[in-house]
């Protein structure tokens, strides 16, 4: 799992749609094959976890 994240911090809520619980906010990652779209990752304190 990514630095600063635990397995339970990432929840697949629908096929290819993952809710990630950051330190002070949440974001959503939508995967489509090898591509991913990051939604609502505006909290700079979670930058390292988002990049990982």
N, CA, C and O atoms as a Maestro MAE file, in Angstrom:
{
 s_m_m2io_version
 :::
 2.0.0
}

f_m_ct {
 s_m_title
 :::
 protein
 m_atom[208] {
  # First column is atom index #
  i_m_mmod_type
  r_m_x_coord
  r_m_y_coord
  r_m_z_coord
  i_m_residue_number
  s_m_chain_name
  s_m_pdb_residue_name
  s_m_pdb_atom_name
  i_m_atomic_number
  :::
  1 25 0.853 -1.185 0.000 1 A "UNK " " N  " 7
  2 3 0.000 0.000 0.000 1 A "UNK " " CA " 6
  3 2 0.888 1.233 0.000 1 A "UNK " " C  " 6
  4 15 2.041 1.175 0.426 1 A "UNK " " O  " 8
  5 25 0.361 2.326 -0.468 2 A "UNK " " N  " 7
  6 3 1.104 3.582 -0.596 2 A "UNK " " CA " 6
  7 2 1.549 4.107 0.757 2 A "UNK " " C  " 6
  8 15 0.956 3.799 1.792 2 A "UNK " " O  " 8
  9 25 2.609 4.910 0.725 3 A "UNK " " N  " 7
  10 3 3.122 5.515 1.948 3 A "UNK " " CA " 6
  11 2 2.029 6.332 2.617 3 A "UNK " " C  " 6
  12 15 1.377 7.146 1.963 3 A "UNK " " O  " 8
  13 25 1.823 6.126 3.908 4 A "UNK " " N  " 7
  14 3 0.830 6.878 4.651 4 A "UNK " " CA " 6
  15 2 -0.586 6.335 4.525 4 A "UNK " " C  " 6
  16 15 -1.495 6.840 5.184 4 A "UNK " " O  " 8
  17 25 -0.794 5.330 3.703 5 A "UNK " " N  " 7
  18 3 -2.111 4.732 3.551 5 A "UNK " " CA " 6
  19 2 -2.086 3.294 4.043 5 A "UNK " " C  " 6
  20 15 -1.091 2.585 3.900 5 A "UNK " " O  " 8
  21 25 -3.200 2.883 4.624 6 A "UNK " " N  " 7
  22 3 -3.373 1.498 5.037 6 A "UNK " " CA " 6
  23 2 -4.338 0.841 4.063 6 A "UNK " " C  " 6
  24 15 -5.073 1.536 3.362 6 A "UNK " " O  " 8
  25 25 -4.348 -0.473 4.009 7 A "UNK " " N  " 7
  26 3 -5.260 -1.189 3.106 7 A "UNK " " CA " 6
  27 2 -6.702 -0.732 3.304 7 A "UNK " " C  " 6
  28 15 -7.440 -0.585 2.329 7 A "UNK " " O  " 8
  29 25 -7.110 -0.509 4.540 8 A "UNK " " N  " 7
  30 3 -8.496 -0.129 4.820 8 A "UNK " " CA " 6
  31 2 -8.808 1.315 4.419 8 A "UNK " " C  " 6
  32 15 -9.969 1.723 4.458 8 A "UNK " " O  " 8
  33 25 -7.792 2.093 4.034 9 A "UNK " " N  " 7
  34 3 -8.011 3.471 3.579 9 A "UNK " " CA " 6
  35 2 -8.512 3.533 2.142 9 A "UNK " " C  " 6
  36 15 -9.006 4.574 1.708 9 A "UNK " " O  " 8
  37 25 -8.396 2.447 1.407 10 A "UNK " " N  " 7
  38 3 -8.821 2.413 0.002 10 A "UNK " " CA " 6
  39 2 -9.957 1.405 -0.121 10 A "UNK " " C  " 6
  40 15 -9.778 0.218 0.151 10 A "UNK " " O  " 8
  41 25 -11.135 1.894 -0.536 11 A "UNK " " N  " 7
  42 3 -12.318 1.045 -0.630 11 A "UNK " " CA " 6
  43 2 -12.855 1.121 -2.059 11 A "UNK " " C  " 6
  44 15 -13.136 2.207 -2.565 11 A "UNK " " O  " 8
  45 25 -12.996 -0.035 -2.702 12 A "UNK " " N  " 7
  46 3 -13.607 -0.060 -4.032 12 A "UNK " " CA " 6
  47 2 -15.118 0.000 -3.844 12 A "UNK " " C  " 6
  48 15 -15.725 -0.951 -3.351 12 A "UNK " " O  " 8
  49 25 -15.724 1.120 -4.237 13 A "UNK " " N  " 7
  50 3 -17.152 1.324 -4.025 13 A "UNK " " CA " 6
  51 2 -18.004 0.893 -5.214 13 A "UNK " " C  " 6
  52 15 -19.213 0.704 -5.079 13 A "UNK " " O  " 8
  53 25 -17.385 0.741 -6.362 14 A "UNK " " N  " 7
  54 3 -18.014 0.216 -7.576 14 A "UNK " " CA " 6
  55 2 -16.872 -0.285 -8.449 14 A "UNK " " C  " 6
  56 15 -15.707 -0.005 -8.169 14 A "UNK " " O  " 8
  57 25 -17.191 -1.007 -9.485 15 A "UNK " " N  " 7
  58 3 -16.144 -1.548 -10.352 15 A "UNK " " CA " 6
  59 2 -15.271 -0.421 -10.896 15 A "UNK " " C  " 6
  60 15 -15.742 0.431 -11.649 15 A "UNK " " O  " 8
  61 25 -13.999 -0.424 -10.511 16 A "UNK " " N  " 7
  62 3 -13.052 0.569 -10.984 16 A "UNK " " CA " 6
  63 2 -13.115 1.914 -10.289 16 A "UNK " " C  " 6
  64 15 -12.382 2.831 -10.659 16 A "UNK " " O  " 8
  65 25 -13.973 2.053 -9.290 17 A "UNK " " N  " 7
  66 3 -14.122 3.319 -8.562 17 A "UNK " " CA " 6
  67 2 -13.681 3.096 -7.119 17 A "UNK " " C  " 6
  68 15 -14.261 2.282 -6.400 17 A "UNK " " O  " 8
  69 25 -12.643 3.830 -6.702 18 A "UNK " " N  " 7
  70 3 -12.072 3.649 -5.376 18 A "UNK " " CA " 6
  71 2 -12.185 4.928 -4.559 18 A "UNK " " C  " 6
  72 15 -11.800 6.001 -5.023 18 A "UNK " " O  " 8
  73 25 -12.714 4.816 -3.344 19 A "UNK " " N  " 7
  74 3 -12.754 5.919 -2.388 19 A "UNK " " CA " 6
  75 2 -11.531 5.774 -1.500 19 A "UNK " " C  " 6
  76 15 -11.298 4.712 -0.922 19 A "UNK " " O  " 8
  77 25 -10.746 6.845 -1.391 20 A "UNK " " N  " 7
  78 3 -9.525 6.818 -0.598 20 A "UNK " " CA " 6
  79 2 -9.675 7.798 0.551 20 A "UNK " " C  " 6
  80 15 -9.994 8.967 0.335 20 A "UNK " " O  " 8
  81 25 -9.446 7.326 1.774 21 A "UNK " " N  " 7
  82 3 -9.517 8.170 2.959 21 A "UNK " " CA " 6
  83 2 -8.128 8.722 3.239 21 A "UNK " " C  " 6
  84 15 -7.240 7.988 3.674 21 A "UNK " " O  " 8
  85 25 -7.936 10.025 2.988 22 A "UNK " " N  " 7
  86 3 -6.665 10.678 3.261 22 A "UNK " " CA " 6
  87 2 -6.589 11.114 4.712 22 A "UNK " " C  " 6
  88 15 -7.434 10.731 5.521 22 A "UNK " " O  " 8
  89 25 -5.588 11.907 5.047 23 A "UNK " " N  " 7
  90 3 -5.410 12.317 6.437 23 A "UNK " " CA " 6
  91 2 -6.485 13.298 6.897 23 A "UNK " " C  " 6
  92 15 -6.943 13.208 8.036 23 A "UNK " " O  " 8
  93 25 -6.895 14.227 6.046 24 A "UNK " " N  " 7
  94 3 -7.908 15.214 6.419 24 A "UNK " " CA " 6
  95 2 -9.023 15.364 5.397 24 A "UNK " " C  " 6
  96 15 -9.940 16.158 5.606 24 A "UNK " " O  " 8
  97 25 -8.968 14.630 4.313 25 A "UNK " " N  " 7
  98 3 -9.997 14.691 3.279 25 A "UNK " " CA " 6
  99 2 -10.004 13.368 2.529 25 A "UNK " " C  " 6
  100 15 -9.108 12.543 2.710 25 A "UNK " " O  " 8
  101 25 -10.993 13.168 1.705 26 A "UNK " " N  " 7
  102 3 -11.099 11.956 0.899 26 A "UNK " " CA " 6
  103 2 -10.973 12.316 -0.566 26 A "UNK " " C  " 6
  104 15 -11.192 13.466 -0.946 26 A "UNK " " O  " 8
  105 25 -10.625 11.354 -1.382 27 A "UNK " " N  " 7
  106 3 -10.621 11.553 -2.822 27 A "UNK " " CA " 6
  107 2 -11.080 10.281 -3.487 27 A "UNK " " C  " 6
  108 15 -11.169 9.228 -2.856 27 A "UNK " " O  " 8
  109 25 -11.371 10.388 -4.770 28 A "UNK " " N  " 7
  110 3 -11.864 9.258 -5.539 28 A "UNK " " CA " 6
  111 2 -10.916 9.016 -6.712 28 A "UNK " " C  " 6
  112 15 -10.465 9.961 -7.360 28 A "UNK " " O  " 8
  113 25 -10.618 7.754 -6.979 29 A "UNK " " N  " 7
  114 3 -9.820 7.364 -8.128 29 A "UNK " " CA " 6
  115 2 -10.698 6.461 -8.995 29 A "UNK " " C  " 6
  116 15 -11.242 5.464 -8.521 29 A "UNK " " O  " 8
  117 25 -10.825 6.826 -10.268 30 A "UNK " " N  " 7
  118 3 -11.591 6.029 -11.228 30 A "UNK " " CA " 6
  119 2 -10.600 5.409 -12.196 30 A "UNK " " C  " 6
  120 15 -9.876 6.123 -12.889 30 A "UNK " " O  " 8
  121 25 -10.561 4.074 -12.247 31 A "UNK " " N  " 7
  122 3 -9.633 3.360 -13.120 31 A "UNK " " CA " 6
  123 2 -10.372 2.837 -14.342 31 A "UNK " " C  " 6
  124 15 -11.493 2.336 -14.250 31 A "UNK " " O  " 8
  125 25 -9.714 2.968 -15.489 32 A "UNK " " N  " 7
  126 3 -10.239 2.437 -16.746 32 A "UNK " " CA " 6
  127 2 -9.057 1.858 -17.501 32 A "UNK " " C  " 6
  128 15 -8.327 2.586 -18.174 32 A "UNK " " O  " 8
  129 25 -8.868 0.557 -17.393 33 A "UNK " " N  " 7
  130 3 -7.698 -0.082 -17.982 33 A "UNK " " CA " 6
  131 2 -6.430 0.412 -17.293 33 A "UNK " " C  " 6
  132 15 -6.318 0.342 -16.069 33 A "UNK " " O  " 8
  133 25 -5.482 0.907 -18.074 34 A "UNK " " N  " 7
  134 3 -4.236 1.428 -17.501 34 A "UNK " " CA " 6
  135 2 -4.340 2.895 -17.090 34 A "UNK " " C  " 6
  136 15 -3.406 3.435 -16.497 34 A "UNK " " O  " 8
  137 25 -5.460 3.542 -17.396 35 A "UNK " " N  " 7
  138 3 -5.643 4.960 -17.084 35 A "UNK " " CA " 6
  139 2 -6.358 5.120 -15.746 35 A "UNK " " C  " 6
  140 15 -7.127 4.254 -15.332 35 A "UNK " " O  " 8
  141 25 -6.095 6.228 -15.086 36 A "UNK " " N  " 7
  142 3 -6.771 6.556 -13.831 36 A "UNK " " CA " 6
  143 2 -7.083 8.038 -13.819 36 A "UNK " " C  " 6
  144 15 -6.296 8.854 -14.301 36 A "UNK " " O  " 8
  145 25 -8.239 8.382 -13.264 37 A "UNK " " N  " 7
  146 3 -8.644 9.767 -13.096 37 A "UNK " " CA " 6
  147 2 -8.795 10.025 -11.608 37 A "UNK " " C  " 6
  148 15 -9.489 9.293 -10.903 37 A "UNK " " O  " 8
  149 25 -8.138 11.071 -11.143 38 A "UNK " " N  " 7
  150 3 -8.174 11.456 -9.740 38 A "UNK " " CA " 6
  151 2 -9.191 12.570 -9.577 38 A "UNK " " C  " 6
  152 15 -9.143 13.568 -10.296 38 A "UNK " " O  " 8
  153 25 -10.113 12.405 -8.633 39 A "UNK " " N  " 7
  154 3 -11.175 13.380 -8.406 39 A "UNK " " CA " 6
  155 2 -11.089 13.902 -6.976 39 A "UNK " " C  " 6
  156 15 -11.027 13.127 -6.022 39 A "UNK " " O  " 8
  157 25 -11.086 15.230 -6.841 40 A "UNK " " N  " 7
  158 3 -11.154 15.917 -5.550 40 A "UNK " " CA " 6
  159 2 -9.987 15.575 -4.634 40 A "UNK " " C  " 6
  160 15 -10.180 15.014 -3.556 40 A "UNK " " O  " 8
  161 25 -8.797 15.910 -5.059 41 A "UNK " " N  " 7
  162 3 -7.585 15.691 -4.257 41 A "UNK " " CA " 6
  163 2 -6.959 17.035 -3.902 41 A "UNK " " C  " 6
  164 15 -5.761 17.232 -4.105 41 A "UNK " " O  " 8
  165 25 -7.745 17.945 -3.381 42 A "UNK " " N  " 7
  166 3 -7.289 19.314 -3.206 42 A "UNK " " CA " 6
  167 2 -6.505 19.582 -1.929 42 A "UNK " " C  " 6
  168 15 -5.995 20.690 -1.763 42 A "UNK " " O  " 8
  169 25 -6.388 18.635 -1.033 43 A "UNK " " N  " 7
  170 3 -5.691 18.880 0.229 43 A "UNK " " CA " 6
  171 2 -4.201 18.632 0.056 43 A "UNK " " C  " 6
  172 15 -3.806 17.486 -0.159 43 A "UNK " " O  " 8
  173 25 -3.349 19.666 0.140 44 A "UNK " " N  " 7
  174 3 -1.920 19.492 -0.128 44 A "UNK " " CA " 6
  175 2 -1.196 18.602 0.885 44 A "UNK " " C  " 6
  176 15 -0.122 18.082 0.580 44 A "UNK " " O  " 8
  177 25 -1.749 18.421 2.063 45 A "UNK " " N  " 7
  178 3 -1.120 17.570 3.062 45 A "UNK " " CA " 6
  179 2 -1.074 16.108 2.670 45 A "UNK " " C  " 6
  180 15 -0.277 15.345 3.214 45 A "UNK " " O  " 8
  181 25 -1.930 15.701 1.720 46 A "UNK " " N  " 7
  182 3 -1.971 14.320 1.263 46 A "UNK " " CA " 6
  183 2 -1.211 14.108 -0.042 46 A "UNK " " C  " 6
  184 15 -1.344 13.051 -0.658 46 A "UNK " " O  " 8
  185 25 -0.433 15.065 -0.471 47 A "UNK " " N  " 7
  186 3 0.237 14.995 -1.767 47 A "UNK " " CA " 6
  187 2 1.051 13.719 -1.955 47 A "UNK " " C  " 6
  188 15 0.940 13.064 -2.991 47 A "UNK " " O  " 8
  189 25 1.863 13.362 -0.974 48 A "UNK " " N  " 7
  190 3 2.704 12.165 -1.098 48 A "UNK " " CA " 6
  191 2 1.872 10.899 -1.226 48 A "UNK " " C  " 6
  192 15 2.215 10.005 -2.000 48 A "UNK " " O  " 8
  193 25 0.785 10.818 -0.474 49 A "UNK " " N  " 7
  194 3 -0.083 9.636 -0.544 49 A "UNK " " CA " 6
  195 2 -0.780 9.567 -1.898 49 A "UNK " " C  " 6
  196 15 -0.923 8.483 -2.463 49 A "UNK " " O  " 8
  197 25 -1.214 10.706 -2.424 50 A "UNK " " N  " 7
  198 3 -1.864 10.717 -3.742 50 A "UNK " " CA " 6
  199 2 -0.883 10.258 -4.814 50 A "UNK " " C  " 6
  200 15 -1.242 9.448 -5.668 50 A "UNK " " O  " 8
  201 25 0.341 10.759 -4.784 51 A "UNK " " N  " 7
  202 3 1.318 10.385 -5.786 51 A "UNK " " CA " 6
  203 2 1.689 8.908 -5.700 51 A "UNK " " C  " 6
  204 15 1.924 8.266 -6.724 51 A "UNK " " O  " 8
  205 25 1.742 8.373 -4.494 52 A "UNK " " N  " 7
  206 3 2.070 6.962 -4.312 52 A "UNK " " CA " 6
  207 2 0.951 6.101 -4.833 52 A "UNK " " C  " 6
  208 15 1.035 4.874 -4.771 52 A "UNK " " O  " 8
  :::
 }
 m_bond[207] {
  # First column is bond index #
  i_m_from
  i_m_to
  i_m_order
  :::
  1 1 2 1
  2 2 3 1
  3 3 4 2
  4 3 5 1
  5 5 6 1
  6 6 7 1
  7 7 8 2
  8 7 9 1
  9 9 10 1
  10 10 11 1
  11 11 12 2
  12 11 13 1
  13 13 14 1
  14 14 15 1
  15 15 16 2
  16 15 17 1
  17 17 18 1
  18 18 19 1
  19 19 20 2
  20 19 21 1
  21 21 22 1
  22 22 23 1
  23 23 24 2
  24 23 25 1
  25 25 26 1
  26 26 27 1
  27 27 28 2
  28 27 29 1
  29 29 30 1
  30 30 31 1
  31 31 32 2
  32 31 33 1
  33 33 34 1
  34 34 35 1
  35 35 36 2
  36 35 37 1
  37 37 38 1
  38 38 39 1
  39 39 40 2
  40 39 41 1
  41 41 42 1
  42 42 43 1
  43 43 44 2
  44 43 45 1
  45 45 46 1
  46 46 47 1
  47 47 48 2
  48 47 49 1
  49 49 50 1
  50 50 51 1
  51 51 52 2
  52 51 53 1
  53 53 54 1
  54 54 55 1
  55 55 56 2
  56 55 57 1
  57 57 58 1
  58 58 59 1
  59 59 60 2
  60 59 61 1
  61 61 62 1
  62 62 63 1
  63 63 64 2
  64 63 65 1
  65 65 66 1
  66 66 67 1
  67 67 68 2
  68 67 69 1
  69 69 70 1
  70 70 71 1
  71 71 72 2
  72 71 73 1
  73 73 74 1
  74 74 75 1
  75 75 76 2
  76 75 77 1
  77 77 78 1
  78 78 79 1
  79 79 80 2
  80 79 81 1
  81 81 82 1
  82 82 83 1
  83 83 84 2
  84 83 85 1
  85 85 86 1
  86 86 87 1
  87 87 88 2
  88 87 89 1
  89 89 90 1
  90 90 91 1
  91 91 92 2
  92 91 93 1
  93 93 94 1
  94 94 95 1
  95 95 96 2
  96 95 97 1
  97 97 98 1
  98 98 99 1
  99 99 100 2
  100 99 101 1
  101 101 102 1
  102 102 103 1
  103 103 104 2
  104 103 105 1
  105 105 106 1
  106 106 107 1
  107 107 108 2
  108 107 109 1
  109 109 110 1
  110 110 111 1
  111 111 112 2
  112 111 113 1
  113 113 114 1
  114 114 115 1
  115 115 116 2
  116 115 117 1
  117 117 118 1
  118 118 119 1
  119 119 120 2
  120 119 121 1
  121 121 122 1
  122 122 123 1
  123 123 124 2
  124 123 125 1
  125 125 126 1
  126 126 127 1
  127 127 128 2
  128 127 129 1
  129 129 130 1
  130 130 131 1
  131 131 132 2
  132 131 133 1
  133 133 134 1
  134 134 135 1
  135 135 136 2
  136 135 137 1
  137 137 138 1
  138 138 139 1
  139 139 140 2
  140 139 141 1
  141 141 142 1
  142 142 143 1
  143 143 144 2
  144 143 145 1
  145 145 146 1
  146 146 147 1
  147 147 148 2
  148 147 149 1
  149 149 150 1
  150 150 151 1
  151 151 152 2
  152 151 153 1
  153 153 154 1
  154 154 155 1
  155 155 156 2
  156 155 157 1
  157 157 158 1
  158 158 159 1
  159 159 160 2
  160 159 161 1
  161 161 162 1
  162 162 163 1
  163 163 164 2
  164 163 165 1
  165 165 166 1
  166 166 167 1
  167 167 168 2
  168 167 169 1
  169 169 170 1
  170 170 171 1
  171 171 172 2
  172 171 173 1
  173 173 174 1
  174 174 175 1
  175 175 176 2
  176 175 177 1
  177 177 178 1
  178 178 179 1
  179 179 180 2
  180 179 181 1
  181 181 182 1
  182 182 183 1
  183 183 184 2
  184 183 185 1
  185 185 186 1
  186 186 187 1
  187 187 188 2
  188 187 189 1
  189 189 190 1
  190 190 191 1
  191 191 192 2
  192 191 193 1
  193 193 194 1
  194 194 195 1
  195 195 196 2
  196 195 197 1
  197 197 198 1
  198 198 199 1
  199 199 200 2
  200 199 201 1
  201 201 202 1
  202 202 203 1
  203 203 204 2
  204 203 205 1
  205 205 206 1
  206 206 207 1
  207 207 208 2
  :::
 }
}
